[in-house]
Amino acid sequence: MTPLLNRPTDAAPDAPPQFPLRVAAVDVGSNAIRFLAAEFTSPTAYRVLAETRAPVRLGHEVFLSGRLDRAAMEAGVEAITGFRKRMEDLGIVHYRAVATSATRESRNGGEFVARVRREAGIDLEVITGTEEARLVYEAIRAQVPFGKKKWMLVDLGGGSVEVSLVDATGILWSESHTLGSVRLLEELSGSSEDPGRFQRLLEEYMASLRIPLIAKQWKPAGLIATGGNIEALAKLLGAEPGRGRMAAIQMNDLRGAVAMLSRLSYRQRVDQLGLREDRADVIVPAAMVYERVASLAGAAEIIVPAVGLKDGVLVDLVDDLTTHQAHEDRKERAAVEGAVALGLRYLFDEKHARHVAWLAGSLFDQLEKVHRMDAAERRLLRVAAILHDIGIFIGHKKHHKHSLYIISQSEVPELTAREMDIVANVARYHRKGTPAAHHEDFNRLPSDDRERVVKLASLLRIADALDREHVQAVTGVTATAGKSKLTLELEGEGDLLLERWALRRKAGLFTDTFGLEVEVAGDRAES
């Protein structure tokens, strides 16, 4: 097979691809597998070369048994192999393939990923719900002028629904719920013969879907929805969404559609409405989810831009290929702001968190030759700095352990589950104590990740000490590494005695890790 480059780092760093640029995306969802190939003439302008949807329902049985069905896996591998051949025919070497909730939640998802790599020659990346929401945001941002307003986004798939609050700068808040259309259909399949009971059970299930008060307080300008089901609903209601053409669904019309669809049998939806067979059974739960989110958001209409995850994958991939450093900067900003949004839900001290993150970033940059880490680790450090005190929401005593738990059970844009485990452990060691044999969360990490945790935690401890009183008295720090010492020159108001004292207490991990004694310029040696 011709080698394909699924990651931007595969490209020569001194020779980034130029426009026009051909790329492809594979979206392995719970209800279907989608393929999109396009030629980009600028970072956001592209011409579709090929677009295919394979009706492979990987979510079938997963949400009940926890395992991917063998027949579905066979069909999935076959479909992706065909997409691989299509890429070769189009002369495409750069692609990204992502899998969502069905593969993510299945016990044998790893087997499916391995088969796709072995038999189709495609590296399939299992992404989190938060990453899914970010990629959909990228697709929408390329098409919709947000202006200075904030918007609510809802992306419904077969296994999950992602709800986000966004503006032109990025995602302000995001949450993934296990309320996908296929999941709901599978879990409530026993009641599908009784439409009234089925609808009542759906309503009970969706009562758990809520939008935090903080998201509502931002007063979104409107609701934007993505997914195949909302596009099908728009067509049923007389709107025709398409590429470069948005549609709008009025809430009264959507409620009428829910009532009408609920009265029809599956066969009637296919024969009378012309719905695809793999759409006709899931469209009722999908419509009810959209109605629920719109009601919670207080929206009078739903805007349908007719783009989705696969479009976002392409836009993000091209951004990374052509402007790698700028892309890394954007990824860090998105991760930090996502971490701030998470912190706000737990009533954290935002000023302290942002200041410690800024100090940690400054130290990271100045000490690059000492720690020898890259942009990915810098991103992890800054997120850990934002969230290091989040555990105080549970209780101040042992809050570093509470932070570990909260972070490990949460998601942040741009970070994988593995990276979140690293962040959680870095936050856990921001305070006192060092990794020990009985620290299970640390010891279950791979050895190279354990090394990252220790290095990053040693930097975080210094940054946190520099804002010991949470008043941002230290306004800058200059770090100079010698052969045996690290000298810190502090800028700020007053004598900064408490910060100097805190540094002496918390610098031990840095010394143990890097072999450099930490001293503060101007300190007097104690006699």
BELVEN-V831181 format. One record per residue. N is the residue number from 0. RES is the residue in one letter. OMEGA is omega in whole degrees, 0 to 359 (* if undefined). BURIAL is I if it has 16 or more other ideal C-beta (glycine too) atoms within 10 Angstrom, else O. D_FIRST is the distance of its C-alpha to the first C-alpha in Angstrom with 2 decimals. Layout:
N|RES|OMEGA|BURIAL|D_FIRST / N|RES|OMEGA|BURIAL|D_FIRST
//
This chain:
0|M|176|O|0.00 / 1|T|181|O|3.79 / 2|P|175|O|6.20 / 3|L|182|I|8.76 / 4|L|184|I|12.33 / 5|N|179|I|14.16 / 6|R|180|O|17.34 / 7|P|183|I|19.60 / 8|T|177|O|20.40 / 9|D|181|O|16.99 / 10|A|178|I|18.42 / 11|A|185|O|20.88 / 12|P|181|O|24.24 / 13|D|180|O|26.18 / 14|A|180|O|24.05 / 15|P|180|O|23.50 / 16|P|181|I|21.81 / 17|Q|175|O|24.44 / 18|F|358|O|25.41 / 19|P|187|O|24.35 / 20|L|179|I|21.28 / 21|R|181|I|18.61 / 22|V|179|I|17.52 / 23|A|177|I|16.74 / 24|A|173|I|18.26 / 25|V|181|I|17.85 / 26|D|181|I|21.23 / 27|V|183|I|21.34 / 28|G|182|I|25.07 / 29|S|182|I|27.61 / 30|N|181|I|28.40 / 31|A|174|I|25.22 / 32|I|187|I|21.65 / 33|R|179|I|21.50 / 34|F|178|I|18.98 / 35|L|175|I|20.21 / 36|A|183|I|18.74 / 37|A|174|I|21.28 / 38|E|182|I|22.27 / 39|F|175|I|24.77 / 40|T|175|O|27.65 / 41|S|183|O|29.36 / 42|P|182|I|28.93 / 43|T|181|O|30.01 / 44|A|182|O|29.94 / 45|Y|177|I|26.95 / 46|R|181|O|26.20 / 47|V|178|O|24.23 / 48|L|180|I|21.41 / 49|A|179|O|20.46 / 50|E|185|O|21.97 / 51|T|176|O|21.48 / 52|R|177|I|23.16 / 53|A|184|I|22.21 / 54|P|179|O|25.49 / 55|V|183|I|24.29 / 56|R|178|I|27.22 / 57|L|181|I|25.92 / 58|G|179|I|29.41 / 59|H|179|I|31.02 / 60|E|182|I|32.95 / 61|V|186|I|31.47 / 62|F|174|I|34.60 / 63|L|184|O|36.81 / 64|S|182|O|35.12 / 65|G|182|O|32.96 / 66|R|174|O|29.87 / 67|L|178|I|26.94 / 68|D|183|I|27.52 / 69|R|181|O|25.25 / 70|A|179|O|24.99 / 71|A|178|I|24.20 / 72|M|178|I|21.37 / 73|E|181|O|19.90 / 74|A|179|I|20.32 / 75|G|179|I|18.89 / 76|V|180|I|15.59 / 77|E|180|O|15.46 / 78|A|182|I|16.39 / 79|I|175|I|13.91 / 80|T|177|I|11.00 / 81|G|178|O|12.73 / 82|F|178|I|13.07 / 83|R|179|I|9.42 / 84|K|179|O|9.28 / 85|R|178|I|12.51 / 86|M|180|I|11.44 / 87|E|179|O|9.08 / 88|D|182|O|12.15 / 89|L|180|I|14.42 / 90|G|182|O|12.88 / 91|I|177|I|12.91 / 92|V|181|I|11.58 / 93|H|180|I|14.39 / 94|Y|169|I|14.91 / 95|R|179|I|16.95 / 96|A|183|I|17.00 / 97|V|177|I|20.40 / 98|A|186|I|22.22 / 99|T|198|I|26.00 / 100|S|183|I|28.97 / 101|A|179|I|27.90 / 102|T|182|I|25.07 / 103|R|187|I|27.23 / 104|E|184|I|30.23 / 105|S|180|I|28.86 / 106|R|180|O|29.32 / 107|N|177|I|25.99 / 108|G|179|I|24.01 / 109|G|177|O|22.38 / 110|E|179|O|21.16 / 111|F|178|I|19.61 / 112|V|180|I|17.89 / 113|A|179|O|16.55 / 114|R|179|I|15.30 / 115|V|179|I|13.55 / 116|R|184|O|11.74 / 117|R|188|O|11.06 / 118|E|181|O|10.39 / 119|A|182|I|9.11 / 120|G|181|I|7.35 / 121|I|175|I|10.42 / 122|D|183|O|13.36 / 123|L|183|I|16.43 / 124|E|177|I|19.70 / 125|V|186|I|22.94 / 126|I|178|I|25.61 / 127|T|176|I|29.39 / 128|G|179|I|31.74 / 129|T|177|I|33.00 / 130|E|177|I|29.61 / 131|E|180|I|29.16 / 132|A|180|I|32.56 / 133|R|181|I|31.76 / 134|L|176|I|28.68 / 135|V|177|I|30.74 / 136|Y|180|I|33.46 / 137|E|179|I|31.22 / 138|A|182|I|30.41 / 139|I|181|I|34.11 / 140|R|179|I|35.33 / 141|A|185|I|33.30 / 142|Q|189|I|35.13 / 143|V|175|I|38.50 / 144|P|182|O|41.23 / 145|F|185|O|42.57 / 146|G|180|O|45.44 / 147|K|184|O|47.56 / 148|K|175|O|47.56 / 149|K|184|I|45.90 / 150|W|173|I|43.94 / 151|M|176|I|42.95 / 152|L|173|I|39.39 / 153|V|178|I|38.39 / 154|D|183|I|34.86 / 155|L|175|I|34.83 / 156|G|181|I|31.87 / 157|G|184|I|31.81 / 158|G|184|I|32.52 / 159|S|173|I|34.28 / 160|V|178|I|36.20 / 161|E|179|I|36.13 / 162|V|184|I|39.35 / 163|S|169|I|39.70 / 164|L|188|I|42.34 / 165|V|166|I|41.07 / 166|D|184|I|42.30 / 167|A|182|O|40.96 / 168|T|181|O|40.56 / 169|G|180|I|38.40 / 170|I|180|I|38.67 / 171|L|180|I|42.18 / 172|W|180|I|41.84 / 173|S|178|I|39.24 / 174|E|179|I|39.25 / 175|S|181|I|36.91 / 176|H|179|I|38.62 / 177|T|181|I|37.45 / 178|L|180|I|38.69 / 179|G|185|I|35.68 / 180|S|179|I|36.32 / 181|V|179|I|34.43 / 182|R|181|I|35.94 / 183|L|180|I|39.40 / 184|L|181|I|38.94 / 185|E|185|I|37.82 / 186|E|181|I|40.57 / 187|L|187|I|43.25 / 188|S|182|O|42.12 / 189|G|182|O|45.34 / 190|S|187|O|47.43 / 191|S|179|O|45.46 / 192|E|179|O|48.02 / 193|D|186|O|50.73 / 194|P|181|O|49.76 / 195|G|179|O|52.64 / 196|R|179|O|51.84 / 197|F|181|I|48.12 / 198|Q|179|I|49.02 / 199|R|179|O|51.49 / 200|L|177|I|49.02 / 201|L|180|I|46.46 / 202|E|178|O|49.16 / 203|E|178|O|49.97 / 204|Y|186|I|46.34 / 205|M|177|I|46.02 / 206|A|179|O|49.26 / 207|S|181|O|47.26 / 208|L|182|I|45.34 / 209|R|175|O|47.32 / 210|I|181|I|47.10 / 211|P|181|O|48.76 / 212|L|183|O|52.00 / 213|I|178|O|50.72 / 214|A|179|I|48.08 / 215|K|182|O|50.84 / 216|Q|177|O|53.14 / 217|W|175|O|50.76 / 218|K|179|O|51.61 / 219|P|181|I|48.34 / 220|A|181|O|48.79 / 221|G|182|I|46.80 / 222|L|177|I|43.97 / 223|I|184|I|40.48 / 224|A|178|I|38.34 / 225|T|181|I|34.68 / 226|G|182|I|32.77 / 227|G|182|I|32.32 / 228|N|180|I|35.70 / 229|I|176|I|37.74 / 230|E|178|I|36.28 / 231|A|178|I|37.22 / 232|L|179|I|40.67 / 233|A|179|I|41.16 / 234|K|178|I|40.53 / 235|L|183|I|42.95 / 236|L|174|I|45.53 / 237|G|176|O|45.29 / 238|A|182|I|43.15 / 239|E|178|O|39.94 / 240|P|179|I|37.59 / 241|G|181|O|34.66 / 242|R|181|O|32.67 / 243|G|181|O|35.36 / 244|R|181|O|38.04 / 245|M|175|I|39.49 / 246|A|178|I|41.63 / 247|A|178|O|44.42 / 248|I|176|I|45.61 / 249|Q|184|O|49.24 / 250|M|178|I|49.94 / 251|N|179|O|52.61 / 252|D|179|I|50.20 / 253|L|179|I|47.59 / 254|R|177|O|50.30 / 255|G|179|O|51.31 / 256|A|178|I|47.75 / 257|V|180|I|47.57 / 258|A|181|O|50.88 / 259|M|181|O|49.87 / 260|L|181|I|46.48 / 261|S|180|O|48.16 / 262|R|184|O|50.62 / 263|L|174|I|48.03 / 264|S|177|O|46.27 / 265|Y|182|O|42.51 / 266|R|179|O|42.96 / 267|Q|179|O|45.22 / 268|R|178|I|42.74 / 269|V|187|I|40.19 / 270|D|185|O|42.73 / 271|Q|184|O|45.13 / 272|L|179|I|42.98 / 273|G|179|O|39.75 / 274|L|175|I|37.64 / 275|R|182|O|34.26 / 276|E|179|O|34.66 / 277|D|173|I|32.50 / 278|R|188|I|34.58 / 279|A|183|I|38.03 / 280|D|184|I|38.33 / 281|V|189|I|37.33 / 282|I|179|I|39.07 / 283|V|177|I|42.48 / 284|P|179|I|41.52 / 285|A|180|I|39.39 / 286|A|180|I|42.37 / 287|M|176|I|44.66 / 288|V|178|I|42.50 / 289|Y|179|I|42.49 / 290|E|180|I|46.23 / 291|R|181|I|46.82 / 292|V|180|I|45.04 / 293|A|179|I|46.81 / 294|S|179|O|50.13 / 295|L|181|I|49.61 / 296|A|181|I|48.70 / 297|G|184|O|51.73 / 298|A|177|I|49.69 / 299|A|179|O|51.33 / 300|E|177|I|48.08 / 301|I|178|I|44.32 / 302|I|183|I|42.21 / 303|V|183|I|38.87 / 304|P|178|I|36.50 / 305|A|169|I|33.64 / 306|V|182|I|30.94 / 307|G|185|I|29.31 / 308|L|184|I|26.88 / 309|K|177|I|23.76 / 310|D|179|I|25.77 / 311|G|177|I|26.84 / 312|V|180|I|23.35 / 313|L|181|I|22.54 / 314|V|181|I|25.89 / 315|D|180|I|25.58 / 316|L|180|I|22.10 / 317|V|178|I|23.37 / 318|D|181|I|26.52 / 319|D|182|I|24.78 / 320|L|189|I|22.55 / 321|T|181|I|25.53 / 322|T|191|O|28.46 / 323|H|183|I|27.32 / 324|Q|177|O|30.84 / 325|A|178|O|32.47 / 326|H|178|I|29.89 / 327|E|179|I|30.79 / 328|D|180|O|34.44 / 329|R|179|I|33.97 / 330|K|179|I|32.19 / 331|E|178|I|35.12 / 332|R|180|I|37.67 / 333|A|180|I|36.10 / 334|A|180|I|36.04 / 335|V|181|I|39.63 / 336|E|174|I|40.97 / 337|G|177|I|39.31 / 338|A|177|I|40.97 / 339|V|179|I|44.26 / 340|A|176|I|44.00 / 341|L|180|I|43.54 / 342|G|180|I|46.48 / 343|L|178|I|48.70 / 344|R|181|I|48.31 / 345|Y|172|I|49.82 / 346|L|183|O|52.59 / 347|F|178|I|51.52 / 348|D|187|O|53.21 / 349|E|181|O|50.97 / 350|K|178|O|52.81 / 351|H|183|I|52.57 / 352|A|181|I|48.89 / 353|R|182|I|47.92 / 354|H|178|I|50.12 / 355|V|178|I|48.72 / 356|A|178|I|45.17 / 357|W|179|I|46.22 / 358|L|180|I|47.91 / 359|A|177|I|44.94 / 360|G|179|I|42.63 / 361|S|178|I|45.15 / 362|L|179|I|45.38 / 363|F|182|I|41.60 / 364|D|183|O|41.36 / 365|Q|185|I|44.32 / 366|L|183|I|43.23 / 367|E|181|O|39.60 / 368|K|179|O|40.29 / 369|V|185|I|41.85 / 370|H|177|I|39.34 / 371|R|175|O|36.11 / 372|M|186|I|34.34 / 373|D|186|O|32.37 / 374|A|180|O|32.38 / 375|A|178|I|30.89 / 376|E|176|I|33.78 / 377|R|179|I|36.26 / 378|R|179|I|35.29 / 379|L|180|I|35.86 / 380|L|183|I|39.19 / 381|R|176|I|40.48 / 382|V|178|I|39.65 / 383|A|179|I|41.36 / 384|A|178|I|44.30 / 385|I|190|I|44.64 / 386|L|190|I|44.66 / 387|H|182|I|46.40 / 388|D|186|I|49.71 / 389|I|181|I|48.45 / 390|G|178|I|49.79 / 391|I|177|I|53.34 / 392|F|178|I|53.04 / 393|I|179|O|53.47 / 394|G|183|O|56.01 / 395|H|179|O|56.72 / 396|K|182|O|57.24 / 397|K|184|O|53.95 / 398|H|177|I|52.19 / 399|H|177|I|49.41 / 400|K|176|I|48.48 / 401|H|177|I|48.78 / 402|S|177|I|46.43 / 403|L|183|I|43.87 / 404|Y|184|O|44.11 / 405|I|182|I|44.05 / 406|I|182|I|41.08 / 407|S|180|I|39.02 / 408|Q|184|O|39.67 / 409|S|176|I|38.90 / 410|E|177|I|36.08 / 411|V|179|I|35.91 / 412|P|177|I|33.63 / 413|E|182|I|30.76 / 414|L|176|I|31.10 / 415|T|178|I|29.08 / 416|A|178|O|30.99 / 417|R|180|O|30.41 / 418|E|177|I|31.80 / 419|M|176|I|34.73 / 420|D|176|I|35.57 / 421|I|179|I|35.71 / 422|V|181|I|37.91 / 423|A|180|I|40.13 / 424|N|176|I|40.78 / 425|V|179|I|41.46 / 426|A|181|I|44.01 / 427|R|182|I|45.46 / 428|Y|179|I|46.30 / 429|H|193|I|47.75 / 430|R|181|I|51.23 / 431|K|182|O|52.38 / 432|G|179|O|51.20 / 433|T|181|O|48.12 / 434|P|181|I|45.34 / 435|A|184|O|46.85 / 436|A|183|O|45.92 / 437|H|177|O|47.09 / 438|H|188|I|45.02 / 439|E|183|O|42.42 / 440|D|177|I|40.50 / 441|F|187|I|40.02 / 442|N|177|O|39.29 / 443|R|177|O|36.55 / 444|L|172|I|34.46 / 445|P|186|O|31.97 / 446|S|181|O|33.75 / 447|D|176|O|32.12 / 448|D|175|I|33.09 / 449|R|178|I|36.59 / 450|E|177|O|36.87 / 451|R|181|I|35.92 / 452|V|182|I|38.56 / 453|V|179|I|41.28 / 454|K|183|I|40.58 / 455|L|179|I|40.47 / 456|A|179|I|43.48 / 457|S|176|I|45.49 / 458|L|180|I|44.98 / 459|L|179|I|45.73 / 460|R|179|I|48.97 / 461|I|180|I|50.20 / 462|A|181|I|49.37 / 463|D|178|I|51.06 / 464|A|182|I|54.11 / 465|L|172|I|54.49 / 466|D|185|I|55.21 / 467|R|183|I|57.33 / 468|E|181|O|59.81 / 469|H|180|O|57.31 / 470|V|177|O|59.24 / 471|Q|181|I|56.79 / 472|A|178|I|59.46 / 473|V|183|I|56.95 / 474|T|178|O|55.69 / 475|G|178|O|53.58 / 476|V|175|I|52.63 / 477|T|183|O|51.93 / 478|A|179|I|50.20 / 479|T|182|O|50.71 / 480|A|174|O|49.20 / 481|G|181|O|51.07 / 482|K|183|O|50.72 / 483|S|184|O|52.36 / 484|K|168|O|53.12 / 485|L|181|I|51.66 / 486|T|179|I|54.28 / 487|L|176|I|54.23 / 488|E|187|O|56.43 / 489|L|173|I|57.17 / 490|E|179|O|58.19 / 491|G|183|O|60.17 / 492|E|178|O|63.55 / 493|G|184|O|66.17 / 494|D|177|O|66.01 / 495|L|183|I|62.91 / 496|L|182|O|64.55 / 497|L|179|O|62.77 / 498|E|178|I|59.35 / 499|R|178|I|60.22 / 500|W|180|O|61.42 / 501|A|178|I|58.27 / 502|L|180|I|56.13 / 503|R|182|O|58.09 / 504|R|190|O|57.46 / 505|K|184|I|53.76 / 506|A|185|I|52.52 / 507|G|181|O|52.44 / 508|L|177|I|48.83 / 509|F|180|I|47.74 / 510|T|180|O|49.92 / 511|D|185|O|48.60 / 512|T|187|I|44.96 / 513|F|178|I|45.19 / 514|G|180|O|48.42 / 515|L|174|I|50.22 / 516|E|182|O|53.63 / 517|V|176|I|53.91 / 518|E|179|I|57.05 / 519|V|179|I|58.26 / 520|A|179|O|59.96 / 521|G|179|O|63.66 / 522|D|175|O|63.89 / 523|R|179|O|66.87 / 524|A|180|O|66.38 / 525|E|181|O|68.28 / 526|S|*|O|71.13
//
